[in-house]
């Protein structure tokens, strides 16, 4: 009889954990937003609201794209542009004026634009504008790789109430990136280069996992003239098989110059990426589980509640066993 009770208790605990886990995975994430409100929070600058913030009088503004790229992106996937004329798209409501500024890392205003024909409306309106990062600003106020900030401000001039939205981006005259692609035959890594007309010469260097430079049979080099005018990219297949490189991780560094002859004074951009070369499929795969990492706060609460319940049931079962043995 006691054995059956323990079995039932254990089964009940497992069922409870399973039920709580299922509810956690099915539960939708609560709506939340965080806005910069430093003027009202003594410099702390963050106000978090759960659910949709209801407002019928305040103006609102939202930056939807910068340099033609959507702002709905992962935090580790920033917008990078090589264009000195940066396009900006936004939407707004309940505003009589909308201005756009690009600021440097010190908060200095680099460029300004104004949305035209703005009139008060409860319905959402759109604005497409652009700012010019001229050579004067780039040389004096912008360094390669700086996080620049676009700030859009919507204002009701009759009440003086303002609302703003910000988004950061990076200006580079050239950079390289990878989509983790490989060619079919040699399994050589494929990367892509992006550059503007300032780049007169660029070359790549490769380093192994220990930081040792890999000497290739031929120098990998390009210039702005090699960029595809349609895609805006220069596709590069790294010749790892041709150079008899072993499987492993490699660091690729691009050095881009503003003259046809490389020199320290003409160096405009340096870009670094990591690629994996695995022609025989011998490298161990990344098997890290992200189940718990993908849970939101409410889902995690359900998981922890289920585990606590299971622990309590287990302790009660142990208590019954100890009590029976004492008898």
SELUM-612636 format. One record per atom (N, C-alpha, C, O): z, x, y. Coordinates in steps of 0.001 Angstrom, whole numbers, padded with zeros to 6 digits, always signed. Layout:
<rs>
ZXY/...
</rs>
This chain:
<rs>
+000000+000821-001202/+000000+000000+000000/+000000+000868+001271/-000763+000635+002209/+000930+001926+001263/+000997+002831+002410/-000311+003577+002618/-000751+003784+003748/-000922+003976+001516/-002195+004691+001615/-003256+003825+002272/-004042+004311+003085/-003282+002550+001925/-004278+001650+002501/-004035+001455+004007/-004971+001354+004801/-002712+001403+004376/-002407+001266+005799/-002919+002467+006589/-003487+002311+007669/-002715+003664+006042/-003182+004871+006735/-004704+004865+006863/-005250+005263+007892/-005381+004411+005812/-006836+004363+005866/-007311+003388+006953/-008251+003666+007697/-006627+002236+007015/-007004+001231+008014/-006744+001738+009432/-007549+001517+010337/-005592+002431+009617/-005288+002974+010932/-006313+004028+011358/-006785+004028+012494/-006643+004915+010436/-007638+005941+010738/-008986+005341+011061/-009662+005778+011992/-009381+004332+010287/-010659+003672+010522/-010659+002975+011881/-011648+003014+012613/-009524+002332+012206/-009434+001643+013495/-009585+002626+014647/-010254+002333+015637/-008958+003802+014514/-009082+004819+015568/-010503+005293+015748/-010976+005437+016875/-011199+005540+014632/-012589+005992+014721/-013480+004922+015335/-014361+005226+016139/-013251+003674+014956/-014045+002569+015507/-013823+002472+017012/-014768+002260+017772/-012559+002630+017445/-012251+002544+018865/-012930+003660+019645/-013496+003421+020712/-012876+004885+019113/-013554+006002+019771/-015050+005750+019860/-015657+005978+020906/-015652+005279+018767/-017086+005003+018769/-017456+003938+019779/-018467+004055+020471/-016632+002885+019867/-016919+001803+020806/-016832+002283+022248/-017691+001956+023067/-015781+003070+022566/-015630+003574+023923/-016763+004524+024291/-017231+004518+025429/-017212+005347+023332/-018325+006265+023578/-019607+005501+023853/-020362+005861+024757/-019866+004438+023075/-021069+003635+023267/-021061+002967+024637/-022086+002925+025318/-019902+002443+025042/-019795+001808+026354/-020030+002829+027457/-020685+002531+028456/-019489+004053+027274/-019650+005104+028280/-021108+005477+028472/-021570+005623+029603/-021836+005632+027372/-023250+006039+027466/-024116+004946+028071/-025122+005236+028719/-023725+003675+027861/-024530+002560+028363/-024171+002194+029792/-024937+001503+030463/-023018+002645+030268/-022545+002257+031586/-023400+002901+032658/-023600+004115+032616/-023916+002140+033624/-024723+002727+034694/-023858+003499+035667/-022667+003230+035821/-024490+004473+036328/-023768+005269+037319/-023505+004433+038553/-024380+003674+038970/-022318+004547+039158/-022048+003810+040386/-022827+004389+041540/-023006+005604+041628/-023302+003513+042443/-024014+003999+043610/-023069+004725+044531/-021969+004242+044800/-023476+005871+045017/-022619+006647+045912/-023481+007411+046880/-024623+007752+046572/-022945+007680+048044/-023679+008463+049021/-022695+009304+049803/-021532+008938+049970/-023186+010452+050287/-022363+011328+051120/-023156+011669+052356/-024300+012114+052259/-022555+011463+053538/-023254+011735+054775/-022407+012646+055636/-021182+012684+055521/-023093+013384+056506/-022404+014284+057427/-021766+013451+058527/-022464+012774+059282/-020451+013498+058620/-019723+012727+059613/-018657+013603+060248/-017510+013187+060409/-019051+014840+060613/-018080+015828+061069/-017407+015425+062370/-016270+015821+062627/-018104+014630+063203/-017508+014243+064478/-016311+013321+064290/-015455+013234+065170/-016241+012627+063147/-015185+011643+062927/-014182+012076+061877/-013253+011331+061564/-014354+013259+061334/-013462+013701+060260/-012865+015065+060552/-012570+015829+059633/-012684+015374+061841/-012057+016637+062253/-012740+017856+061652/-012082+018811+061239/-014076+017813+061609/-014822+018971+061157/-015052+019039+059670/-015775+019916+059197/-014442+018119+058907/-014663+018149+057454/-016100+017776+057145/-016752+018430+056331/-016603+016721+057795/-018036+016469+057781/-018581+015728+056591/-019802+015631+056472/-017759+015191+055689/-018282+014459+054541/-017612+013091+054472/-016386+012989+054520/-018418+012048+054359/-017898+010707+054146/-018592+010148+052922/-019820+010067+052895/-017826+009755+051895/-018392+009252+050652/-018177+007755+050579/-017064+007273+050793/-019242+007009+050276/-019127+005577+050096/-019656+005204+048736/-020682+005730+048306/-018969+004293+048039/-019395+003821+046726/-020106+002503+046899/-019618+001613+047596/-021274+002369+046260/-022087+001182+046444/-022954+001352+047676/-022992+002437+048256/-023646+000310+048086/-024518+000379+049243/-023725+000105+050518/-022984-000874+050604/-023888+000963+051482/-023199+000795+052751/-023898-000294+053550/-025102-000229+053799/-023129-001287+053942/-023681-002424+054641/-023579-002202+056152/-022507-001878+056662/-024656-002369+056840/-024646-002228+058289/-025760-003074+058872/-026875-003096+058350/-025454-003767+059954/-026465-004622+060577/-026807-004162+061988/-027728-004703+062600/-026085-003172+062523/-026326-002773+063899/-026704-001305+064049/-027443-000951+064967/-026211-000449+063166/-026479+000974+063314/-027923+001305+062955/-028487+000706+062040/-028516+002244+063661/-029848+002706+063245/-029737+003523+061964/-028671+004057+061658/-030810+003621+061230/-030838+004412+059998/-032137+005205+059957/-033160+004779+060494/-032077+006377+059302/-033252+007227+059184/-033160+007992+057873/-032071+008379+057449/-034285+008205+057242/-034321+008917+055972/-035574+009788+055897/-036694+009295+056028/-035370+011087+055684/-036500+012019+055528/-037015+011904+054105/-036268+012151+053158/-038263+011537+053938/-038828+011308+052599/-039616+012494+052069/-039680+012690+050855/-040218+013293+052947/-040955+014469+052471/-041012+015533+053550/-041012+015231+054744/-041059+016779+053114/-041194+017935+053996/-042286+018828+053422/-042261+019160+052237/-043236+019214+054250/-044361+020051+053818/-045117+019420+052654/-045614+020122+051773/-045200+018083+052657/-045936+017370+051616/-045201+017229+050302/-045764+016699+049343/-043944+017692+050224/-043160+017620+049002/-042026+016616+049174/-041359+016588+050208/-041813+015787+048145/-040771+014770+048209/-039390+015408+048285/-039144+016436+047654/-038488+014804+049055/-037111+015287+049147/-036259+014786+047995/-035083+015140+047902/-036821+013974+047123/-036098+013498+045934/-036252+014530+044834/-037042+014347+043908/-035493+015617+044935/-035635+016758+044035/-034269+017217+043540/-033229+016875+044103/-034308+018006+042464/-033080+018610+041962/-032584+019668+042951/-033391+020311+043623/-031253+019855+043044/-030723+020839+043991/-031237+022260+043762/-031355+023039+044708/-031541+022597+042509/-032019+023955+042211/-033534+024071+042324/-034124+025045+041857/-034159+023081+042942/-035611+023098+043095/-035961+022862+044567/-036471+021796+044910/-035697+023831+045433/-035892+023627+046872/-037370+023564+047244/-038234+024058+046519/-037633+022956+048371/-038985+022932+048911/-039277+024289+049552/-038532+024746+050419/-040356+024922+049124/-040794+026191+049703/-042203+025987+050256/-043068+025447+049567/-042430+026402+051456/-043756+026229+052051/-044251+027535+052650/-043469+028322+053184/-045548+027755+052556/-046188+028901+053199/-046925+028466+054466/-047502+029295+055169/-046902+027159+054755/-047587+026634+055930/-046712+026768+057174/-045533+026413+057156/-047295+027278+058244/-046554+027378+059499/-046491+026032+060213/-045591+025801+061021/-047429+025154+059927/-047375+023793+060451/-046768+022915+059368/-047426+022595+058378/-045515+022529+059555/-044756+021818+058525/-044821+020319+058788/-044347+019843+059819/-045406+019583+057858/-045489+018132+057977/-044173+017496+057537/-043515+017985+056618/-043796+016404+058197/-042543+015708+057907/-042814+014209+057909/-043392+013676+058856/-042395+013536+056847/-042509+012075+056760/-041112+011489+056669/-040246+012031+055983/-040894+010376+057365/-039578+009744+057349/-039719+008245+057549/-040771+007751+057955/-038643+007534+057259/-038576+006098+057506/-037336+005811+058339/-036357+006554+058274/-037373+004728+059127/-036250+004401+059998/-036201+002894+060248/-037184+002178+060060/-035032+002442+060675/-034826+001040+061061/-033859+000975+062242/-033064+001889+062463/-033940-000104+062984/-033017-000408+064083/-032883+000764+065058/-031777+001111+065474/-034005+001364+065412/-033998+002495+066333/-035022+002270+067440/-036026+001587+067238/-034761+002848+068606/-035719+002793+069704/-036318+004162+070003/-037273+004273+070773/-035746+005225+069381/-036347+006551+069495/-035985+007362+068255/-034890+007227+067708/-036919+008203+067821/-036706+009069+066653/-037234+010453+066991/-038409+010611+067323/-036370+011453+066908/-036774+012829+067162/-036541+013677+065919/-035666+013380+065105/-037333+014735+065783/-037245+015645+064641/-037114+017069+065161/-037857+017494+066045/-036156+017795+064598/-035969+019192+064971/-035906+020056+063717/-035390+019631+062683/-036434+021268+063819/-036249+022287+062788/-035292+023332+063345/-035504+023874+064429/-034227+023608+062578/-033205+024536+063038/-033129+025741+062110/-033420+025644+060918/-032731+026886+062679/-032565+028110+061917/-031197+028184+061271/-030412+027240+061359/-030912+029293+060626/-029655+029443+059885/-028451+029436+060815/-027344+029144+060363/-028623+029746+062092/-027524+029735+063050/-027456+028434+063835/-026681+028314+064784/-028275+027454+063437/-028272+026179+064130/-029148+026146+065362/-029187+025135+066064/-029855+027234+065639/-030741+027280+066794/-031985+026444+066550/-032547+026465+065455/-032414+025708+067564/-033590+024847+067447/-034853+025694+067515/-035068+026425+068481/-035678+025592+066493/-036902+026375+066417/-038105+025574+066894/-038978+026106+067581/-038151+024294+066530/-039280+023450+066914/-038818+022000+066979/-037856+021613+066315/-039521+021197+067793/-039149+019796+068004/-040398+018921+067975/-041464+019323+068441/-040251+017725+067423/-041328+016734+067425/-040716+015361+067687/-039528+015150+067443/-041530+014426+068184/-041066+013072+068503/-041969+012063+067815/-043193+012190+067855/-041364+011056+067180/-042149+009966+066590/-042665+009071+067711/-041915+008696+068613/-043935+008735+067649/-044563+007928+068688/-044426+006438+068393/-044292+006021+067243/-044465+005638+069481/-044507+004169+069394/-043344+003603+068587/-043543+002722+067750/-042148+004092+068824/-040971+003581+068133/-040434+002367+068884/-040206+002431+070092/-040234+001271+068175/-039657+000062+068760/-038645-000520+067790/-038784-000362+066577/-037625-001194+068318/-036547-001726+067493/-037089-002741+066487/-037859-003636+066836/-036668-002580+065227/-037079-003506+064175/-036070-003459+063046/-035562-002392+062702/-035778-004627+062465/-034894-004689+061304/-035614-004253+060028/-034968-003896+059042/-036923-004281+060044/-037691-003844+058883/-037933-002343+058950/-037903-001747+060027/-038170-001744+057802/-038348-000301+057721/-039680+000128+058330/-040721-000462+058040/-039641+001147+059165/-040827+001715+059787/-041010+003150+059285/-040054+003776+058829/-042230+003665+059368/-042502+005031+058910/-043020+005884+060057/-043587+005383+061027/-042810+007178+059918/-043300+008134+060908/-043769+009384+060192/-043057+009931+059350/-044971+009835+060526/-045519+011086+060001/-045776+012018+061179/-046569+011717+062071/-045094+013144+061159/-045230+014097+062265/-045238+015515+061709/-045223+015706+060493/-045263+016499+062583/-045268+017895+062126/-044689+018785+063203/-044679+018435+064383/-044207+019943+062780/-043699+020950+063720/-044390+022273+063419/-044728+022566+062272/-044591+023056+064453/-045283+024339+064311/-044281+025484+064336/-043546+025660+065308/-044258+026261+063258/-043470+027488+063225/-044376+028619+063681/-044990+029305+062864/-044453+028807+064970/-045403+029773+065528/-044993+031191+065178/-043864+031440+064754/-045919+032112+065358/-045637+033522+065078/-044460+034036+065901/-043689+034881+065444/-044334+033517+067118/-043231+033964+067978/-041888+033614+067346/-040975+034439+067309/-041776+032372+066847/-040523+031956+066223/-040295+032700+064912/-039179+033137+064629/-041347+032843+064112/-041198+033491+062810/-040756+034939+062970/-039917+035425+062212/-041318+035619+063947/-040961+037023+064140/-039560+037201+064711/-038875+038171+064386/-039131+036271+065561/-037868+036448+066269/-036699+035717+065609/-035579+036229+065607/-036940+034534+065051/-035836+033689+064617/-035816+033373+063124/-034821+032844+062629/-036877+033679+062403/-036957+033301+060994/-037186+034533+060147/-038082+035332+060417/-036370+034676+059124/-036598+035719+058136/-037107+035079+056849/-036812+033919+056562/-037871+035844+056082/-038363+035345+054804/-037199+034869+053930/-036219+035588+053736/-037322+033655+053411/-036300+033133+052521/-035160+032423+053200/-034260+031934+052517/-035158+032343+054538/-034107+031603+055234/-034165+030120+054894/-035243+029545+054738/-032998+029516+054782/-032929+028072+054613/-033016+027410+055990/-032045+027418+056746/-034162+026847+056309/-034346+026120+057561/-033962+024657+057339/-034008+024159+056215/-033590+023988+058401/-033108+022609+058284/-033955+021690+059151/-034155+021947+060338/-034452+020614+058544/-035096+019543+059295/-034044+018480+059579/-033381+018000+058660/-033891+018114+060837/-032957+017056+061216/-033721+015960+061939/-034361+016207+062961/-033651+014744+061401/-034261+013585+062037/-033146+012721+062620/-032177+012406+061929/-033279+012339+063886/-032253+011555+064570/-032865+010248+065064/-033828+010249+065832/-032292+009135+064611/-032699+007807+065077/-031637+007300+066047/-030444+007409+065766/-032057+006742+067192/-031101+006322+068218/-031464+004948+068756/-032634+004615+068942/-030417+004157+069002/-030570+002915+069758/-030151+003217+071185/-028968+003416+071463/-031114+003252+072082/-030817+003651+073448/-030004+002598+074191/-029338+002918+075175/-030049+001330+073730/-029267+000288+074403/-027776+000417+074108/-026946+000011+074921/-027432+000984+072945/-026025+001143+072580/-025590+002609+072548/-024395+002906+072550/-026557+003517+072520/-026233+004938+072436/-025814+005393+071050/-025392+006536+070876/-025927+004501+070044/-025538+004847+068671/-026664+005629+068018/-027834+005263+068129/-026302+006710+067334/-027288+007572+066695/-026960+007730+065217/-025795+007667+064824/-027972+007931+064412/-027820+008234+062992/-028810+009340+062647/-029933+009353+063150/-028389+010272+061782/-029265+011403+061477/-029364+011627+059971/-028511+011186+059201/-030419+012318+059577/-030610+012744+058197/-031136+014170+058238/-031947+014509+059100/-030680+015004+057315/-031107+016405+057294/-031611+016792+055916/-031209+016216+054905/-032495+017775+055893/-032984+018328+054627/-033408+019768+054876/-034036+020073+055891/-033063+020649+053946/-033381+022066+054114/-034637+022446+053325/-034961+021836+052306/-035325+023459+053817/-036502+023987+053126/-036583+025481+053425/-035839+025997+054258/-037478+026157+052749/-037619+027613+052890/-039050+027941+053294/-040001+027434+052698/-039199+028783+054297/-040522+029282+054661/-040723+030662+054055/-039867+031537+054188/-041845+030852+053395/-042260+032161+052891/-043751+032316+053140/-044505+031350+053025/-044172+033510+053475/-045602+033753+053627/-046267+033889+052263/-047483+033733+052146/-045463+034185+051210/-045983+034248+049842/-044818+034160+048867/-043699+034561+049189/-045081+033636+047681/-044071+033617+046622/-044752+033373+045277/-045899+032930+045220/-044032+033666+044201/-044521+033407+042848/-043540+032478+042149/-042357+032439+042488/-044039+031733+041175/-043178+030854+040386/-043777+030672+039002/-044933+031022+038762/-042978+030119+038092/-043431+029907+036725/-043189+028473+036296/-042220+027837+036712/-044082+027976+035459/-043912+026668+034823/-043552+026823+033344/-043633+025867+032573/-043155+028040+032959/-042851+028361+031562/-044052+028105+030660/-043915+027592+029550/-045226+028468+031154/-046463+028315+030382/-046861+029643+029749/-046494+030712+030237/-047628+029559+028638/-048136+030744+027950/-049561+030456+027488/-049907+029313+027189/-050382+031502+027434/-051728+031277+026922/-051681+031073+025401/-050749+031520+024734/-052684+030402+024877/-052668+029973+023480/-052780+031130+022500/-052114+031118+021465/-053588+032109+022790/-053860+033163+021815/-052800+034263+021820/-052184+034522+020786/-052577+034909+022949/-051673+036056+023005/-050237+035665+023334/-049334+036494+023217/-050008+034414+023745/-048680+033953+024155/-048179+034689+025397/-046975+034761+025644/-049115+035235+026174/-048726+035900+027419/-048201+034874+028419/-048759+033782+028521/-047135+035203+029162/-046635+034274+030180/-047660+034067+031292/-048390+034986+031665/-047699+032841+031812/-048578+032490+032928/-047711+032177+034140/-046771+031388+034045/-048022+032787+035273/-047303+032502+036507/-048303+032150+037602/-049514+032281+037419/-047776+031697+038754/-048635+031276+039855/-048150+031926+041149/-046949+032060+041383/-049111+032326+041983/-048821+032895+043292/-049318+031948+044372/-050380+031339+044250/-048521+031839+045436/-048888+031044+046612/-048779+031961+047821/-047821+032726+047930/-049743+031898+048729/-049718+032774+049902/-050485+032131+051048/-051362+031295+050829/-050149+032528+052274/-050932+032096+053428/-051809+033242+053922/-051825+034324+053335/-052532+032991+055000/-053547+033949+055453/-052943+035238+056006/-053681+036185+056279/-051624+035302+056179/-051001+036545+056644/-051024+037638+055576/-050909+038824+055886/-051173+037226+054320/-051088+038179+053209/-052451+038842+052998/-053424+038199+052605/-052485+040122+053266/-053728+040892+053089/-053742+041647+051754/-054806+042003+051248/-052553+041886+051189/-052485+042587+049911/-051129+042306+049262/-050099+042270+049935/-051150+042109+047942/-049907+041898+047193/-050077+042467+045793/-051181+042465+045248/-049003+042946+045220/-049051+043427+043834/-047752+043053+043125/-046737+042755+043754/-047818+043080+041787/-046675+042700+040963/-046130+043910+040213/-046882+044795+039806/-044813+043933+040037/-044152+044910+039181/-043339+044158+038135/-042842+043062+038393/-043207+044759+036941/-042502+044120+035831/-041361+045021+035383/-041523+046236+035266/-040189+044405+035129/-039013+045140+034667/-038467+044466+033412/-038480+043240+033298/-037984+045284+032468/-037430+044707+031242/-036002+044232+031470/-035491+044289+032589/-035352+043755+030388/-034015+043179+030503/-032977+044200+030949/-031921+043816+031452/-033249+045489+030777/-032328+046551+031184/-032609+047079+032587/-031953+048016+033042/-033579+046482+033271/-033903+046905+034623/-034863+048062+034705/-035083+048617+035781/-035443+048437+033564/-036401+049536+033549/-037796+049037+033914/-038246+048006+033413/-038474+049775+034788/-039818+049387+035185/-040785+049557+034025/-040774+050579+033338/-041625+048545+033811/-042642+048581+032765/-043953+049067+033377/-044464+048461+034319/-044485+050135+032855/-045742+050685+033369/-046901+049989+032662/-047070+050125+031450/-047692+049248+033421/-048835+048525+032873/-050098+049372+032982/-050194+050264+033824/-051059+049079+032119/-052302+049837+032115/-053075+049635+033408/-053733+050556+033891/-052998+048423+033976/-053689+048121+035231/-052734+047414+036185/-051905+046608+035762/-052854+047719+037457/-052012+047082+038481/-052449+045627+038664/-053642+045339+038769/-051475+044714+038701/-051767+043302+038966/-051678+043100+040476/-050593+043207+041048/-052786+042814+041118/-052829+042708+042572/-053694+041532+043004/-054560+041073+042259/-053448+041053+044217/-054236+039938+044752/-054036+039904+046263/-053236+040661+046813/-054772+039017+046924/-054622+038787+048357/-054855+037300+048623/-055111+036529+047698/-054764+036911+049880/-054978+035504+050223/-056373+035042+049815/-056565+033869+049496/-057348+035946+049821/-058719+035588+049456/-058825+035121+048011/-059781+034429+047661/-057855+035488+047155/-057887+035083+045744/-057280+033701+045508/-057399+033156+044411/-056638+033132+046514/-056005+031826+046365/-057074+030749+046259/-058001+030698+047066/-056935+029888+045254/-057887+028788+045066/-057774+027825+046251/-056682+027326+046520/-058871+027550+046966/-058785+026678+048146/-058454+025230+047804/-057999+024479+048667/-058677+024835+046561/-058400+023451+046154/-056938+023292+045749/-056244+022408+046252/-056474+024143+044846/-055104+024030+044344/-054092+024757+045227/-052900+024450+045194/-054573+025730+046025/-053663+026529+046827/-052880+027541+046010/-051858+028052+046466/-053360+027838+044789/-052641+028726+043876/-053542+029863+043398/-054769+029769+043437/-052904+030928+042949/-053588+031996+042243/-052904+032131+040887/-051740+032523+040803/-053635+031806+039837/-053078+031807+038482/-053161+033209+037890/-054219+033840+037899/-052029+033687+037373/-051957+035040+036825/-051435+034983+035396/-050348+034462+035145/-052211+035518+034464/-051745+035662+033084/-051255+037092+032904/-052040+038037+032984/-049978+037245+032666/-049395+038585+032556/-049852+039252+031257/-049690+038659+030190/-050414+040454+031307/-051005+041095+030115/-049958+041802+029250/-050017+043019+029070/-049004+041041+028718/-047931+041661+027932/-048429+042128+026565/-048061+043212+026113/-049252+041331+025909/-049761+041734+024589/-050659+042957+024715/-050578+043873+023896/-051511+042979+025731/-052425+044096+025938/-051672+045402+026208/-052204+046489+025981/-050433+045289+026692/-049628+046472+026973/-048569+046718+025899/-047668+047538+026076/-048692+045993+024781/-047814+046187+023613/-046319+046056+023948/-045495+046841+023477/-045993+045066+024756/-044591+044866+025130/-043864+044079+024046/-044443+043168+023454/-042607+044418+023779/-041840+043669+022780/-041389+042318+023325/-041400+042091+024534/-040997+041432+022427/-040492+040122+022844/-039212+040294+023651/-038418+041197+023385/-039017+039436+024624/-037800+039504+025433/-037992+038860+026787/-039034+038271+027077/-036957+038984+027618/-036999+038471+028988/-037411+039594+029936/-036974+040737+029802/-038258+039243+030890/-038749+040219+031859/-038622+039660+033274/-038724+038453+033497/-038401+040558+034213/-038345+040192+035630/-039633+040629+036296/-040053+041780+036175/-040261+039687+037008/-041514+039968+037711/-041231+039926+039211/-040681+038949+039721/-041610+040988+039909/-041373+041099+041346/-042714+041198+042067/-043559+042019+041714/-042901+040349+043085/-044103+040402+043908/-043769+041024+045254/-042783+040646+045887/-044581+041974+045693/-044472+042586+047020/-045735+042208+047788/-046845+042546+047375/-045560+041505+048908/-046710+041025+049679/-046695+041654+051068/-045642+041769+051697/-047882+042063+051543/-047990+042824+052785/-048963+042165+053767/-049868+041424+053384/-048739+042465+055036/-049616+041946+056074/-050764+042869+056408/-051479+042639+057383/-050954+043915+055613/-052073+044835+055808/-052638+045200+054437/-051985+045008+053411/-053838+045720+054436/-054478+046092+053175/-053851+047338+052564/-054037+047612+051378/-053112+048090+053368/-052424+049282+052878/-050916+049033+052893/-050341+048824+053961/-050265+049051+051727/-048830+048774+051682/-048024+049784+052490/-048244+050992+052400/-047092+049270+053277/-046163+050112+054025/-044896+049312+054287/-044885+048086+054181/-043845+050017+054625/-042568+049332+054883/-042677+048396+056072/-042083+047318+056069/-043422+048790+057078/-043554+047971+058279/-044375+046710+058030/-044161+045694+058691/-045317+046764+057079/-046196+045615+056846/-045710+044706+055725/-046370+043718+055405/-044547+045028+055113/-044004+044189+054041/-043546+042857+054623/-042680+042821+055497/-044132+041760+054135/-043806+040429+054648/-042925+039621+053702/-042066+038862+054149/-043136+039782+052393/-042427+038902+051469/-042170+039589+050140/-043003+040345+049639/-040992+039310+049575/-040634+039767+048233/-040174+038549+047439/-039327+037787+047906/-040720+038365+046261/-040378+037208+045433/-040135+037667+044001/-040857+038522+043486/-039109+037093+043356/-038715+037510+042011/-038553+036304+041091/-037975+035291+041485/-039065+036412+039862/-038874+035372+038855/-038595+036028+037499/-038842+037220+037319/-038087+035252+036561/-037841+035711+035195/-038750+034960+034233/-038872+033738+034321/-039388+035677+033321/-040263+035059+032322/-039821+035498+030933/-039156+036522+030775/-040197+034713+029930/-039868+035020+028531/-041161+035281+027772/-042100+034487+027833/-041201+036386+027067/-042355+036723+026205/-041886+036677+024762/-041030+037460+024350/-042452+035753+024000/-042015+035539+022617/-043231+035234+021734/-043400+034097+021294/-044083+036239+021471/-045340+035982+020754/-045155+035524+019319/-045996+034784+018809/-044087+035934+018649/-043877+035594+017243/-042811+034523+017045/-042502+034163+015909/-042249+034013+018129/-041213+032990+018027/-039933+033517+017408/-039303+032819+016612/-039529+034746+017759/-038353+035362+017144/-037102+035230+018001/-035998+035465+017510/-037250+034856+019284/-036077+034746+020144/-035309+033469+019847/-035925+032428+019621/-033972+033518+019841/-033176+032312+019560/-033346+031294+020678/-033343+031662+021852/-033494+030017+020330/-033656+028983+021357/-032344+028690+022058/-031268+028983+021537/-032443+028110+023241/-031265+027686+023974/-030829+026338+023431/-031481+025323+023674/-029716+026329+022688/-029267+025095+022026/-028033+024508+022684/-027340+023697+022070/-027743+024894+023910/-026551+024381+024589/-026635+022879+024781/-027635+022365+025281/-025577+022172+024382/-025535+020720+024520/-025188+020324+025943/-024334+020949+026570/-025846+019286+026460/-025588+018814+027807/-025035+017399+027793/-025047+016724+028822/-024535+016924+026609/-024103+015529+026520/-022987+015232+027514/-023090+014293+028304/-021908+016040+027476/-020796+015790+028379/-021171+016132+029810/-020689+015485+030740/-022001+017112+030005/-022378+017508+031356/-023181+016449+032074/-023173+016411+033304/-023894+015566+031333/-024716+014545+031948/-023942+013264+032244/-024497+012334+032828/-022672+013200+031852/-021909+011990+032074/-021467+011891+033526/-021183+012904+034165/-021408+010657+034051/-020817+010484+035368/-019326+010245+035226/-018807+010228+034110/-018618+010058+036356/-017162+009958+036316/-016707+008784+035472/-015784+008927+034669/-017332+007622+035633/-016904+006448+034890/-017124+006612+033392/-016292+006189+032591/-018249+007229+033010/-018501+007463+031594/-017467+008415+031020/-016975+008192+029914/-017128+009472+031747/-016132+010423+031270/-014775+009750+031094/-014032+010068+030166/-014456+008816+031993/-013193+008084+031848/-013135+007333+030533/-012104+007321+029862/-014253+006702+030163/-014277+005957+028908/-014131+006886+027717/-013426+006567+026760/-014798+008042+027772/-014682+009008+026678/-013241+009466+026519/-012709+009478+025409/-012609+009841+027623/-011233+010325+027558/-010290+009231+027081/-009354+009499+026327/-010535+007993+027522/-009692+006887+027064/-009790+006713+025562/-008785+006487+024887/-011021+006820+025034/-011199+006696+023586/-010497+007801+022833/-009892+007555+021789/-010570+009026+023350/-009914+010148+022679/-008395+010012+022714/-007717+010319+021733/-007861+009550+023849/-006419+009335+023939/-005969+008269+022949/-004946+008418+022281/-006754+007180+022862/-006412+006121+021920/-006432+006633+020485/-005556+006304+019685/-007442+007441+020171/-007514+007999+018831/-006309+008895+018544/-005760+008874+017442/-005902+009681+019544/-004742+010542+019364/-003469+009764+019125/-002651+010145+018287/-003293+008663+019865/-002102+007841+019681/-002057+007221+018293/-001009+007196+017648/-003205+006719+017837/-003253+006120+016503/-002943+007169+015447/-002228+006894+014483/-003484+008383+015628/-003221+009457+014665/-001743+009827+014624/-001186+010038+013546/-001102+009908+015794/+000326+010226+015844/+001158+009154+015152/+002140+009459+014476/+000759+007896+015324/+001493+006814+014681/+001364+006890+013167/+002309+006605+012432/+000158+007286+012707/-000049+007424+011268/+000814+008557+010708/+001394+008427+009629/+000896+009669+011448/+001738+010784+011009/+003200+010364+010963/+003934+010757+010056/+003629+009558+011948/+005013+009074+011972/+005327+008246+010722/+006409+008370+010148/+004381+007404+010306/+004597+006588+009115/+004713+007459+007869/+005516+007179+006979/+003903+008519+007811/+003946+009400+006645/+005291+010121+006569/+005912+010186+005508/+005740+010667+007723/+007032+011371+007754/+008165+010431+007388/+009075+010804+006647/+008110+009224+007901/+009166+008236+007609/+009206+007922+006114/+010278+007816+005520/+008007+007774+005510/+007970+007453+004065/+008539+008601+003250/+009261+008375+002280/+008217+009843+003638/+008708+011000+002885/+010218+011130+002952/+010856+011535+001980/+010803+010777+004128/+012264+010847+004248/+012928+009842+003322/+014025+010083+002818/+012267+008721+003099/+012835+007742+002161/+012778+008233+000733/+013214+007531-000180/
</rs>
